[in-house]
Amino acid sequence: MATALGFLLLLPLQTIAGLQTSRTANNAQAARIQGAEAKLKALRQAVAGAASNADLNVQLQKLSGSVLGPADIAQPLPLL
């Protein structure tokens, strides 16, 4: 009888711990999403503000984004 009561008393404790773990994971995921959205916004602004392929390449390098290869630089900017 005492053992069953002990297990029943553990249920609320386990539920609270599970909810806290879930909340922590959700907060971490939200922070990662916000960081990714900020980087994407900066990349979009770099693309929109680029006057040429070389300018775009310089702006992408500043943002630590991908660098255009020689084949990409040779293409007209609207195609990129």
Distance bins in CASP14 RR format, pairs under 12 A and 6 or more apart:
PFRMAT RR
TARGET T0000
AUTHOR 0000-0000-0000
RMODE 2
METHOD distances of the structure
MODEL  1
1 7 0 0 0 0 0 1 0 0 0 0 0
1 8 0 0 0 0 0 1 0 0 0 0 0
2 8 0 0 0 0 0 1 0 0 0 0 0
2 9 0 0 0 0 0 1 0 0 0 0 0
3 9 0 0 0 0 0 1 0 0 0 0 0
3 10 0 0 0 0 0 1 0 0 0 0 0
4 10 0 0 0 0 0 1 0 0 0 0 0
4 11 0 0 0 0 0 1 0 0 0 0 0
5 11 0 0 0 0 0 1 0 0 0 0 0
6 12 0 0 0 0 0 1 0 0 0 0 0
6 13 0 0 0 0 0 1 0 0 0 0 0
6 14 0 0 0 0 0 1 0 0 0 0 0
7 13 0 0 0 0 0 1 0 0 0 0 0
7 14 0 0 0 0 0 1 0 0 0 0 0
8 14 0 0 0 0 0 1 0 0 0 0 0
8 15 0 0 0 0 0 1 0 0 0 0 0
9 15 0 0 0 0 0 1 0 0 0 0 0
10 16 0 0 0 0 0 1 0 0 0 0 0
10 17 0 0 0 0 0 1 0 0 0 0 0
11 17 0 0 0 0 0 1 0 0 0 0 0
11 18 0 0 0 0 0 1 0 0 0 0 0
12 18 0 0 0 0 0 1 0 0 0 0 0
12 19 0 0 0 0 0 1 0 0 0 0 0
13 19 0 0 0 0 0 1 0 0 0 0 0
13 20 0 0 0 0 0 1 0 0 0 0 0
14 20 0 0 0 0 0 1 0 0 0 0 0
14 21 0 0 0 0 0 1 0 0 0 0 0
15 21 0 0 0 0 0 1 0 0 0 0 0
15 22 0 0 0 0 0 1 0 0 0 0 0
16 22 0 0 0 0 0 1 0 0 0 0 0
16 23 0 0 0 0 0 1 0 0 0 0 0
17 23 0 0 0 0 0 1 0 0 0 0 0
17 24 0 0 0 0 0 1 0 0 0 0 0
18 24 0 0 0 0 1 0 0 0 0 0 0
18 25 0 0 0 0 1 0 0 0 0 0 0
18 26 0 0 0 0 0 1 0 0 0 0 0
19 25 0 0 0 0 0 1 0 0 0 0 0
19 26 0 0 0 0 0 1 0 0 0 0 0
20 26 0 0 0 0 0 1 0 0 0 0 0
20 27 0 0 0 0 0 1 0 0 0 0 0
21 27 0 0 0 0 0 1 0 0 0 0 0
21 28 0 0 0 0 0 1 0 0 0 0 0
22 28 0 0 0 0 0 1 0 0 0 0 0
22 29 0 0 0 0 0 1 0 0 0 0 0
23 29 0 0 0 0 0 1 0 0 0 0 0
23 30 0 0 0 0 0 1 0 0 0 0 0
24 30 0 0 0 0 0 1 0 0 0 0 0
24 31 0 0 0 0 0 1 0 0 0 0 0
25 31 0 0 0 0 0 1 0 0 0 0 0
25 32 0 0 0 0 0 1 0 0 0 0 0
26 32 0 0 0 0 0 1 0 0 0 0 0
26 33 0 0 0 0 0 1 0 0 0 0 0
27 33 0 0 0 0 0 1 0 0 0 0 0
27 34 0 0 0 0 0 1 0 0 0 0 0
28 34 0 0 0 0 0 1 0 0 0 0 0
28 35 0 0 0 0 0 1 0 0 0 0 0
29 35 0 0 0 0 0 1 0 0 0 0 0
29 36 0 0 0 0 0 1 0 0 0 0 0
30 36 0 0 0 0 0 1 0 0 0 0 0
30 37 0 0 0 0 0 1 0 0 0 0 0
31 37 0 0 0 0 0 1 0 0 0 0 0
31 38 0 0 0 0 0 1 0 0 0 0 0
32 38 0 0 0 0 0 1 0 0 0 0 0
32 39 0 0 0 0 0 1 0 0 0 0 0
33 39 0 0 0 0 0 1 0 0 0 0 0
33 40 0 0 0 0 0 1 0 0 0 0 0
34 40 0 0 0 0 0 1 0 0 0 0 0
34 41 0 0 0 0 0 1 0 0 0 0 0
35 41 0 0 0 0 1 0 0 0 0 0 0
35 42 0 0 0 0 0 1 0 0 0 0 0
36 42 0 0 0 0 0 1 0 0 0 0 0
36 43 0 0 0 0 0 1 0 0 0 0 0
37 43 0 0 0 0 0 1 0 0 0 0 0
37 44 0 0 0 0 0 1 0 0 0 0 0
38 44 0 0 0 0 0 1 0 0 0 0 0
38 45 0 0 0 0 0 1 0 0 0 0 0
38 63 0 0 0 0 0 1 0 0 0 0 0
39 45 0 0 0 0 0 1 0 0 0 0 0
39 46 0 0 0 0 0 1 0 0 0 0 0
39 60 0 0 0 0 0 1 0 0 0 0 0
39 63 1 0 0 1 0 0 0 0 0 0 0
39 64 0 0 0 0 1 0 0 0 0 0 0
39 65 0 0 0 0 1 0 0 0 0 0 0
39 66 0 0 0 0 0 1 0 0 0 0 0
40 46 0 0 0 0 0 1 0 0 0 0 0
40 47 0 0 0 0 0 1 0 0 0 0 0
40 63 0 0 0 0 0 1 0 0 0 0 0
40 65 0 0 0 0 0 1 0 0 0 0 0
41 47 0 0 0 0 0 1 0 0 0 0 0
41 48 0 0 0 0 0 1 0 0 0 0 0
41 63 0 0 0 0 0 1 0 0 0 0 0
42 48 0 0 0 0 0 1 0 0 0 0 0
42 49 0 0 0 0 0 1 0 0 0 0 0
42 59 0 0 0 0 1 0 0 0 0 0 0
42 60 0 0 0 0 0 1 0 0 0 0 0
42 62 0 0 0 0 1 0 0 0 0 0 0
42 63 1 0 1 0 0 0 0 0 0 0 0
42 64 0 0 0 0 1 0 0 0 0 0 0
42 65 0 0 0 0 1 0 0 0 0 0 0
43 49 0 0 0 0 0 1 0 0 0 0 0
43 50 0 0 0 0 0 1 0 0 0 0 0
43 56 0 0 0 0 0 1 0 0 0 0 0
43 59 0 0 0 0 1 0 0 0 0 0 0
43 60 1 0 0 1 0 0 0 0 0 0 0
43 61 0 0 0 0 0 1 0 0 0 0 0
43 62 0 0 0 0 0 1 0 0 0 0 0
43 63 1 0 0 1 0 0 0 0 0 0 0
43 64 0 0 0 0 0 1 0 0 0 0 0
43 65 1 0 0 1 0 0 0 0 0 0 0
43 66 0 0 0 0 1 0 0 0 0 0 0
44 50 0 0 0 0 0 1 0 0 0 0 0
44 56 0 0 0 0 0 1 0 0 0 0 0
44 59 0 0 0 0 0 1 0 0 0 0 0
44 60 0 0 0 0 0 1 0 0 0 0 0
44 63 0 0 0 0 0 1 0 0 0 0 0
45 56 0 0 0 0 0 1 0 0 0 0 0
45 59 0 0 0 0 1 0 0 0 0 0 0
45 60 0 0 0 0 0 1 0 0 0 0 0
45 62 0 0 0 0 0 1 0 0 0 0 0
45 63 0 0 0 0 1 0 0 0 0 0 0
46 55 0 0 0 0 1 0 0 0 0 0 0
46 56 1 0 0 1 0 0 0 0 0 0 0
46 57 0 0 0 0 1 0 0 0 0 0 0
46 58 0 0 0 0 1 0 0 0 0 0 0
46 59 1 1 0 0 0 0 0 0 0 0 0
46 60 1 0 0 1 0 0 0 0 0 0 0
46 61 0 0 0 0 1 0 0 0 0 0 0
46 62 1 0 0 1 0 0 0 0 0 0 0
46 63 1 0 1 0 0 0 0 0 0 0 0
46 64 0 0 0 0 0 1 0 0 0 0 0
46 65 0 0 0 0 1 0 0 0 0 0 0
46 66 0 0 0 0 0 1 0 0 0 0 0
46 68 0 0 0 0 0 1 0 0 0 0 0
46 80 0 0 0 0 0 1 0 0 0 0 0
47 53 0 0 0 0 0 1 0 0 0 0 0
47 55 0 0 0 0 0 1 0 0 0 0 0
47 56 1 0 0 1 0 0 0 0 0 0 0
47 57 0 0 0 0 0 1 0 0 0 0 0
47 59 0 0 0 0 1 0 0 0 0 0 0
47 60 0 0 0 0 1 0 0 0 0 0 0
47 63 0 0 0 0 0 1 0 0 0 0 0
47 65 0 0 0 0 0 1 0 0 0 0 0
47 66 0 0 0 0 0 1 0 0 0 0 0
47 68 0 0 0 0 0 1 0 0 0 0 0
47 77 0 0 0 0 1 0 0 0 0 0 0
47 78 0 0 0 0 0 1 0 0 0 0 0
47 80 1 0 0 1 0 0 0 0 0 0 0
48 55 0 0 0 0 0 1 0 0 0 0 0
48 56 0 0 0 0 1 0 0 0 0 0 0
48 59 0 0 0 0 0 1 0 0 0 0 0
48 77 0 0 0 0 0 1 0 0 0 0 0
48 78 0 0 0 0 0 1 0 0 0 0 0
48 80 0 0 0 0 0 1 0 0 0 0 0
49 55 1 0 0 1 0 0 0 0 0 0 0
49 56 0 0 0 0 1 0 0 0 0 0 0
49 58 0 0 0 0 0 1 0 0 0 0 0
49 59 1 0 0 1 0 0 0 0 0 0 0
49 60 0 0 0 0 0 1 0 0 0 0 0
49 77 0 0 0 0 0 1 0 0 0 0 0
50 56 1 1 0 0 0 0 0 0 0 0 0
50 57 0 0 0 0 1 0 0 0 0 0 0
50 58 0 0 0 0 1 0 0 0 0 0 0
50 59 1 0 1 0 0 0 0 0 0 0 0
50 60 0 0 0 0 1 0 0 0 0 0 0
50 62 0 0 0 0 0 1 0 0 0 0 0
50 63 0 0 0 0 0 1 0 0 0 0 0
50 68 0 0 0 0 0 1 0 0 0 0 0
50 73 0 0 0 0 0 1 0 0 0 0 0
50 77 1 0 0 1 0 0 0 0 0 0 0
50 78 0 0 0 0 0 1 0 0 0 0 0
50 80 0 0 0 0 1 0 0 0 0 0 0
51 57 0 0 0 0 0 1 0 0 0 0 0
51 58 0 0 0 0 0 1 0 0 0 0 0
51 59 0 0 0 0 1 0 0 0 0 0 0
51 77 0 0 0 0 1 0 0 0 0 0 0
52 58 0 0 0 0 1 0 0 0 0 0 0
52 59 0 0 0 0 0 1 0 0 0 0 0
52 68 0 0 0 0 0 1 0 0 0 0 0
52 73 0 0 0 0 1 0 0 0 0 0 0
52 74 0 0 0 0 0 1 0 0 0 0 0
52 75 0 0 0 0 0 1 0 0 0 0 0
52 76 0 0 0 0 0 1 0 0 0 0 0
52 77 1 0 0 1 0 0 0 0 0 0 0
52 78 0 0 0 0 0 1 0 0 0 0 0
52 80 0 0 0 0 0 1 0 0 0 0 0
53 59 0 0 0 0 0 1 0 0 0 0 0
53 60 0 0 0 0 0 1 0 0 0 0 0
53 67 0 0 0 0 0 1 0 0 0 0 0
53 68 1 0 0 1 0 0 0 0 0 0 0
53 69 0 0 0 0 1 0 0 0 0 0 0
53 70 0 0 0 0 0 1 0 0 0 0 0
53 71 0 0 0 0 0 1 0 0 0 0 0
53 72 1 0 0 1 0 0 0 0 0 0 0
53 73 1 0 1 0 0 0 0 0 0 0 0
53 74 1 0 0 1 0 0 0 0 0 0 0
53 75 1 0 0 1 0 0 0 0 0 0 0
53 76 0 0 0 0 1 0 0 0 0 0 0
53 77 1 0 1 0 0 0 0 0 0 0 0
53 78 0 0 0 0 0 1 0 0 0 0 0
53 79 0 0 0 0 1 0 0 0 0 0 0
53 80 1 0 0 1 0 0 0 0 0 0 0
54 60 0 0 0 0 0 1 0 0 0 0 0
54 61 0 0 0 0 0 1 0 0 0 0 0
54 67 0 0 0 0 0 1 0 0 0 0 0
54 68 0 0 0 0 1 0 0 0 0 0 0
54 69 0 0 0 0 0 1 0 0 0 0 0
54 70 0 0 0 0 0 1 0 0 0 0 0
54 72 0 0 0 0 0 1 0 0 0 0 0
54 73 1 0 0 1 0 0 0 0 0 0 0
54 74 0 0 0 0 0 1 0 0 0 0 0
54 77 0 0 0 0 0 1 0 0 0 0 0
54 80 0 0 0 0 0 1 0 0 0 0 0
55 61 0 0 0 0 0 1 0 0 0 0 0
55 62 0 0 0 0 0 1 0 0 0 0 0
55 68 0 0 0 0 0 1 0 0 0 0 0
55 73 0 0 0 0 0 1 0 0 0 0 0
55 77 0 0 0 0 1 0 0 0 0 0 0
55 80 0 0 0 0 0 1 0 0 0 0 0
56 62 0 0 0 0 0 1 0 0 0 0 0
56 63 0 0 0 0 0 1 0 0 0 0 0
56 65 0 0 0 0 0 1 0 0 0 0 0
56 66 0 0 0 0 0 1 0 0 0 0 0
56 67 0 0 0 0 0 1 0 0 0 0 0
56 68 1 0 0 1 0 0 0 0 0 0 0
56 69 0 0 0 0 0 1 0 0 0 0 0
56 72 0 0 0 0 1 0 0 0 0 0 0
56 73 0 0 0 0 1 0 0 0 0 0 0
56 75 0 0 0 0 0 1 0 0 0 0 0
56 76 0 0 0 0 0 1 0 0 0 0 0
56 77 1 0 0 1 0 0 0 0 0 0 0
56 78 0 0 0 0 0 1 0 0 0 0 0
56 79 0 0 0 0 0 1 0 0 0 0 0
56 80 1 0 0 1 0 0 0 0 0 0 0
57 63 0 0 0 0 0 1 0 0 0 0 0
57 65 0 0 0 0 0 1 0 0 0 0 0
57 66 0 0 0 0 1 0 0 0 0 0 0
57 67 1 0 0 1 0 0 0 0 0 0 0
57 68 1 0 1 0 0 0 0 0 0 0 0
57 69 1 0 0 1 0 0 0 0 0 0 0
57 70 0 0 0 0 0 1 0 0 0 0 0
57 72 0 0 0 0 1 0 0 0 0 0 0
57 73 1 0 0 1 0 0 0 0 0 0 0
57 74 0 0 0 0 0 1 0 0 0 0 0
57 75 0 0 0 0 0 1 0 0 0 0 0
57 77 0 0 0 0 0 1 0 0 0 0 0
57 80 0 0 0 0 0 1 0 0 0 0 0
58 65 0 0 0 0 0 1 0 0 0 0 0
58 67 0 0 0 0 1 0 0 0 0 0 0
58 68 0 0 0 0 1 0 0 0 0 0 0
58 73 0 0 0 0 0 1 0 0 0 0 0
59 65 0 0 0 0 1 0 0 0 0 0 0
59 66 0 0 0 0 0 1 0 0 0 0 0
59 67 0 0 0 0 0 1 0 0 0 0 0
59 68 0 0 0 0 0 1 0 0 0 0 0
60 66 1 0 0 1 0 0 0 0 0 0 0
60 67 1 0 0 1 0 0 0 0 0 0 0
60 68 1 0 0 1 0 0 0 0 0 0 0
60 69 0 0 0 0 0 1 0 0 0 0 0
60 72 0 0 0 0 0 1 0 0 0 0 0
60 73 0 0 0 0 0 1 0 0 0 0 0
60 80 0 0 0 0 0 1 0 0 0 0 0
61 67 1 0 1 0 0 0 0 0 0 0 0
61 68 0 0 0 0 1 0 0 0 0 0 0
61 69 0 0 0 0 0 1 0 0 0 0 0
66 72 0 0 0 0 1 0 0 0 0 0 0
66 80 0 0 0 0 0 1 0 0 0 0 0
67 73 0 0 0 0 1 0 0 0 0 0 0
68 74 0 0 0 0 1 0 0 0 0 0 0
68 75 0 0 0 0 1 0 0 0 0 0 0
68 77 0 0 0 0 0 1 0 0 0 0 0
68 79 0 0 0 0 0 1 0 0 0 0 0
68 80 1 0 0 1 0 0 0 0 0 0 0
69 75 0 0 0 0 1 0 0 0 0 0 0
69 80 0 0 0 0 0 1 0 0 0 0 0
71 79 0 0 0 0 0 1 0 0 0 0 0
71 80 0 0 0 0 0 1 0 0 0 0 0
72 79 0 0 0 0 1 0 0 0 0 0 0
72 80 1 0 0 1 0 0 0 0 0 0 0
73 79 0 0 0 0 0 1 0 0 0 0 0
73 80 0 0 0 0 1 0 0 0 0 0 0
74 80 0 0 0 0 0 1 0 0 0 0 0
END
